[in-house]
């Protein structure tokens, strides 16, 4: 009997990270890292997990959006779907009614991404491979078939993508061996949250250096005087050779960004992240031209591959920061990786949120294996929060991600976490006197 997709399990999961100011920045001072979590099941008993990352209020909206996507998937033939994941992506992204709520942006697009990622997780588990390996073993032709070239063909044609991916396949086996042996470079934001005290920042900076990190990132944007003071403090702690980047989380107007970055640049900035609105391509380009050689990085809030196309083609960003859970899943991120390869822009994924480290590492490792073929000037973000809630947590040693070897995408949460952190009836939220049953230890 042919296996088909069955109704989803959808859970609103939230973590009280605001209690310790974990994840705090200039625009988001009190985040509660959250996931609109979906498990896609089949009539044959297989399953895959995915999620929309949010920071608290509104997570229920993302969960409802996943339910709106569900009706497009339930009943589809599993074998036919996995055999043509490009067609599956187009089926749900270009739904004639849902797409009106975007098109291809906002909460519905992110919900589609959660479902797409869950199906890829199922696919990788079925094949008994980590997602990065499953993607890396696809042929260039199969990878091109995953990409929707609508609205991209003026910058990237299928023929160009095939050429890039064919070139990227050369030497693949040696890169896989090196990845398994040496891992992938990481940078950390764990010491740089804006709500942390100076004493906590100093402690965590020293821990990061001891853990082997050579690239740290600080949140900025709330107060220029305090930004300069904190940056001076951290530079004095790490010395001249450690890379320091900053992240304004969209706090500045264009002129303000140029002025403030100029003020902070003497402390040795590698990149400035999200200096202004992620939708402002012209603004990013003006900032990039004005603040060079400080690099401009953006991507975690970029809505889709079409905006990435504009940022890359305009020379508006020097670092492309894909996010596993902002655009519509694996397929769209494959398109963005190929676009970045065409324009010669390094990809340094965003991972500041629950589960993002677990999932996006697979995309960066796939990029190394089959697209760019390089880790030069490339790092995956690492934040030391909430990994203990995942069945296959991200592993970082010596400032490098260790390549996952277990099947899947890493998105699956532990059953106990789904019970304890379910909102609003999990024990963490329903009992005002309760304490976090799985504290971070910070």
C-alpha positions in Angstrom: 0.0 0.0 0.0 1.3 3.4 -0.9 2.4 5.6 2.0 0.9 9.1 2.3 1.5 12.0 4.5 -0.8 12.2 7.6 -2.0 15.1 9.7 0.8 17.1 11.5 1.7 17.3 15.1 2.1 21.1 15.9 3.4 22.3 19.3 3.9 25.9 20.6 7.2 25.5 22.5 8.8 28.4 24.4 11.8 28.8 26.6 12.1 31.5 29.3 15.4 32.9 28.1 14.4 36.5 28.9 14.9 35.7 32.6 18.7 35.8 32.1 18.7 38.1 29.1 20.0 35.4 26.9 19.6 36.5 23.3 19.0 40.2 24.2 19.9 42.9 21.6 19.1 46.5 20.8 15.8 45.7 19.2 14.8 42.6 21.2 15.6 43.2 24.9 13.5 40.4 26.4 13.4 37.4 24.0 11.9 34.1 25.0 13.4 31.7 22.4 10.5 29.8 20.9 9.6 27.3 18.2 6.4 26.6 16.3 7.3 23.0 16.1 6.0 20.5 13.5 6.3 16.8 13.1 5.3 15.5 9.7 4.2 11.9 9.8 3.5 9.2 7.1 1.1 6.3 7.1 4.2 4.0 7.1 5.2 5.3 10.5 8.1 7.6 9.4 8.4 11.2 10.7 10.4 14.3 10.3 10.7 17.5 12.4 10.9 21.2 11.6 10.1 24.5 13.2 9.7 28.3 12.9 12.0 30.1 15.2 10.4 33.1 17.1 11.2 34.9 20.3 7.9 34.5 22.2 4.7 36.4 21.6 3.3 35.5 18.2 4.6 32.0 18.2 1.0 30.9 18.2 0.6 32.7 14.9 3.4 30.7 13.3 1.8 27.5 14.7 -1.5 28.4 13.0 0.3 29.2 9.8 1.7 25.6 9.8 -1.8 24.3 10.2 -2.8 26.4 7.1 0.0 24.6 5.1 -1.0 21.2 6.4 -4.0 20.7 4.1 -1.7 21.0 1.1 0.5 18.1 2.3 -1.8 15.6 3.9 -2.6 12.8 1.5 0.4 13.4 -0.8 2.2 10.2 -2.0 5.5 10.1 0.1 7.6 8.3 -2.6 6.5 10.8 -5.3 7.2 13.8 -3.0 10.7 12.7 -2.0 11.5 11.9 -5.7 10.9 15.5 -6.7 11.4 17.9 -3.8 11.6 20.8 -6.2 8.0 20.1 -7.3 6.9 19.7 -3.7 8.4 23.1 -2.8 6.7 24.8 -5.7 3.4 23.1 -4.9 3.1 24.7 -1.5 5.0 28.0 -2.0 3.0 28.8 -5.1 -0.4 27.8 -3.7 -2.9 30.2 -5.3 -4.4 31.3 -2.0 -1.7 31.1 0.6 0.8 33.0 -1.4 -1.4 36.1 -1.3 -0.4 36.5 2.4 3.2 37.0 1.2 3.9 36.6 -1.5 6.9 34.5 -0.4 7.5 36.4 2.8 6.3 36.6 6.4 4.9 34.0 8.7 3.3 31.8 6.0 6.6 31.6 4.1 8.4 30.7 7.3 5.7 28.1 8.1 6.2 26.6 4.7 9.9 26.5 5.5 9.2 24.5 8.7 7.2 22.0 6.7 9.8 21.7 3.9 12.6 21.3 6.5 10.5 18.6 8.3 10.1 16.6 5.0 13.9 16.9 4.4 14.5 15.6 7.9 12.2 12.7 7.2 14.0 12.1 3.9 17.5 12.1 5.5 16.3 9.8 8.3 14.9 7.4 5.7 18.2 7.4 3.9 20.1 6.9 7.2 22.3 10.0 6.5 22.8 13.5 8.1 21.1 16.1 6.0 24.5 17.7 4.9 25.6 14.3 3.5 22.2 13.6 1.7 22.4 17.0 0.0 26.1 16.7 -0.8 25.6 13.4 -2.5 22.9 14.7 -4.9 24.2 15.3 -8.4 24.5 18.8 -9.8 21.4 18.1 -11.9 19.4 17.0 -8.9 20.4 20.1 -7.0 19.4 22.4 -9.9 16.0 20.7 -9.9 15.5 21.8 -6.3 15.7 25.5 -7.2 12.8 27.7 -8.3 14.4 30.1 -10.8 11.3 32.3 -11.1 12.4 35.9 -10.4 16.0 34.7 -10.3 16.8 34.1 -14.0 18.1 37.7 -14.6 20.9 37.0 -12.1 21.1 33.2 -12.1 20.0 30.8 -14.9 19.7 27.0 -14.6 22.7 26.7 -16.9 24.8 28.9 -14.7 23.7 27.1 -11.6 24.6 23.7 -13.2 28.0 25.1 -14.1 28.6 26.3 -10.5 27.5 23.0 -9.0 29.4 20.9 -11.4 32.5 22.9 -10.5 31.6 22.5 -6.9 31.5 18.8 -7.1 35.2 18.5 -8.1 37.2 17.3 -5.1 34.1 16.6 -3.0 35.3 13.3 -1.4 38.5 15.0 -0.1 36.4 17.8 1.5 34.0 15.3 3.1 37.0 13.6 4.7 38.5 16.9 5.9 35.1 18.0 7.3 34.7 14.7 9.2 38.2 15.0 10.5 38.5 18.7 11.3 35.0 20.1 11.5 33.8 23.5 10.4 34.9 26.9 11.8 32.6 28.6 14.3 32.3 32.1 15.8 30.4 32.8 19.0 27.8 35.3 20.2 27.4 33.8 23.6 29.4 36.4 25.4 27.9 39.4 23.6 24.3 39.7 24.5 23.3 43.3 25.2 21.6 42.6 28.5 24.6 41.0 30.1 26.6 42.8 32.9 30.2 43.6 32.3 31.3 41.0 34.7 29.3 38.3 32.9 30.7 39.5 29.5 34.2 39.3 30.9 33.7 35.8 32.2 32.1 34.5 29.0 34.8 36.1 26.8 37.5 34.3 28.8 35.5 31.1 28.5 35.1 31.6 24.7 38.9 32.1 24.3 39.6 29.0 26.4 37.2 27.0 24.2 39.2 27.9 21.1 37.1 30.6 19.5 39.1 33.1 17.5 36.0 35.2 16.3 33.5 36.8 18.7 30.5 38.9 18.1 29.0 41.7 20.3 25.5 43.1 20.2 25.4 46.9 19.7 22.9 49.6 18.8 21.2 50.7 22.0 23.6 53.5 23.0 26.7 54.5 21.0 28.7 55.5 24.1 28.1 52.2 25.8 28.8 50.3 22.6 32.2 51.9 22.4 32.9 51.3 26.1 31.9 47.6 25.8 33.9 47.1 22.6 37.0 48.7 24.1 36.6 46.4 27.1 36.3 43.2 25.0 39.1 44.2 22.7 41.4 44.6 25.7 40.4 41.1 26.9 41.0 39.3 23.6 44.0 41.1 22.3 44.7 42.3 18.7 44.5 38.9 16.9 41.0 37.7 17.7 38.4 38.8 15.2 35.6 41.0 16.6 32.3 41.6 14.8 29.3 43.6 15.9 25.5 43.2 15.3 23.1 46.2 15.4 20.0 44.1 14.7 18.6 46.8 12.4 18.7 49.6 15.0 20.2 52.3 12.8 19.2 54.5 9.9 21.7 54.6 7.1 23.5 57.8 8.1 23.5 56.8 11.8 25.0 53.4 10.8 27.8 55.0 8.8 28.6 57.5 11.6 28.5 54.9 14.4 30.5 52.2 12.6 33.1 54.8 11.8 33.3 55.6 15.5 33.7 51.9 16.4 36.0 50.8 13.6 39.2 51.7 15.4 38.6 48.8 17.8 39.1 46.4 14.9 35.8 45.4 13.4 35.6 42.4 11.1 32.0 42.8 10.1 28.9 44.8 11.1 25.7 42.8 11.0 22.3 44.1 10.2 23.3 47.8 10.3 19.8 48.8 9.0 16.5 47.4 7.7 17.0 44.0 6.0 14.7 45.2 3.2 16.9 48.3 2.4 19.1 47.1 -0.4 20.2 50.7 -1.3 20.9 51.5 2.3 23.1 48.4 2.8 25.0 49.3 -0.4 25.6 52.9 0.8 26.8 51.6 4.2 29.0 49.0 2.7 30.7 51.6 0.4 31.1 54.1 3.3 32.5 51.8 6.0 34.9 49.5 4.0 37.1 47.7 4.8 34.7 46.8 7.6 32.4 44.2 6.0 28.6 44.4 6.0 26.7 41.2 6.8 23.0 40.6 6.6 20.6 37.7 6.1 18.8 36.4 9.2 15.7 38.6 8.5 15.9 38.6 4.7 12.5 37.3 3.5 13.4 35.3 0.4 15.9 34.4 -2.4 14.7 37.4 -4.4 15.9 39.9 -1.8 19.2 38.0 -1.4 19.6 38.2 -5.2 19.3 42.0 -5.0 21.7 42.3 -2.0 24.3 40.1 -3.8 23.9 41.6 -7.3 24.1 45.2 -5.9 27.3 44.5 -3.9 25.4 45.5 -0.8 26.7 42.8 1.4 30.1 41.3 2.0 28.9 38.4 4.1 25.7 36.4 3.3 24.0 35.1 6.4 21.5 32.4 5.6 19.0 31.3 8.2 17.6 27.8 8.2 14.1 29.0 9.4 13.5 32.3 7.8 13.1 31.5 4.1 11.1 28.5 2.8 13.4 25.8 3.9 16.2 23.8 2.4 15.3 24.4 -1.3 15.4 28.1 -1.0 18.6 28.1 0.9 20.2 25.9 -1.8 19.3 28.7 -4.3 20.8 31.4 -2.0 24.0 29.4 -1.6 24.4 29.1 -5.4 23.7 32.8 -5.8 26.3 33.6 -3.2 28.8 31.4 -5.0 28.1 33.2 -8.3 28.9 36.6 -6.7 31.8 35.3 -4.7 30.3 36.3 -1.3 31.2 34.0 1.6 28.3 32.5 3.5 28.3 32.7 7.4 25.0 31.3 8.6 23.0 32.9 11.4 22.3 30.6 14.3 21.3 32.9 17.2 18.2 31.1 18.4 16.8 27.8 19.6 17.7 24.9 17.2 19.3 27.2 14.6 22.8 25.8 15.3 21.5 22.3 15.0 19.9 22.8 11.6 21.9 25.5 9.7 25.2 23.6 10.3 24.0 21.1 7.7 23.5 23.9 5.1 27.0 25.3 5.7 28.6 21.9 5.5 26.7 21.1 2.3 28.0 24.4 0.9 31.6 23.4 1.7 31.1 19.9 0.2 29.2 20.7 -3.0 28.9 24.4 -3.7 31.7 26.8 -2.7 34.2 24.2 -1.7 35.7 26.5 0.9 35.8 27.5 4.5 37.9 30.6 3.9 36.5 33.6 5.7 33.5 31.5 6.7 32.2 30.6 10.1 28.9 29.2 11.5 27.5 31.2 14.4 27.4 29.4 17.7 25.3 30.3 20.8 25.6 28.1 23.8 21.9 27.9 24.6 19.3 25.2 24.7 21.2 22.4 22.9 20.3 20.0 25.6 16.7 19.9 24.3 17.5 18.3 21.0 17.8 14.6 20.2 21.0 15.3 18.2 22.5 18.5 19.6 25.1 20.5 17.8 28.7 19.7 18.9 31.4 22.3 19.0 35.0 21.6 20.1 38.0 23.8 19.8 36.0 26.6 18.2 34.8 24.3 15.4 31.5 22.5 14.7 31.9 18.7 14.5 30.1 17.3 11.5 26.9 15.5 12.4 27.0 11.8 11.7 23.5 10.7 12.8 20.6 10.7 10.3 18.4 13.8 9.9 18.6 17.5 10.1 19.0 17.9 13.9 15.6 19.6 14.3 14.0 16.9 16.5 13.2 18.0 20.1 13.1 15.7 23.1 9.7 14.4 24.2 10.3 15.8 27.7 10.9 19.2 26.3 7.7 19.2 24.4 5.8 18.4 27.6 7.6 20.8 29.9 7.9 23.8 27.6 4.7 23.6 25.8 2.9 27.0 25.9 0.8 27.8 27.8 0.2 24.6 29.7 3.7 23.2 30.2 4.9 23.2 33.7 7.4 26.0 33.0 4.5 28.3 32.0 1.5 27.0 33.9 3.0 27.0 37.4 4.1 30.5 38.4 6.1 29.0 41.2 7.9 26.5 39.0 11.6 26.7 38.1 13.0 25.8 34.8 13.4 22.0 34.9 16.3 22.2 32.4 18.3 25.3 33.3 21.0 26.6 31.0 23.6 26.7 33.8 24.7 30.2 33.0 
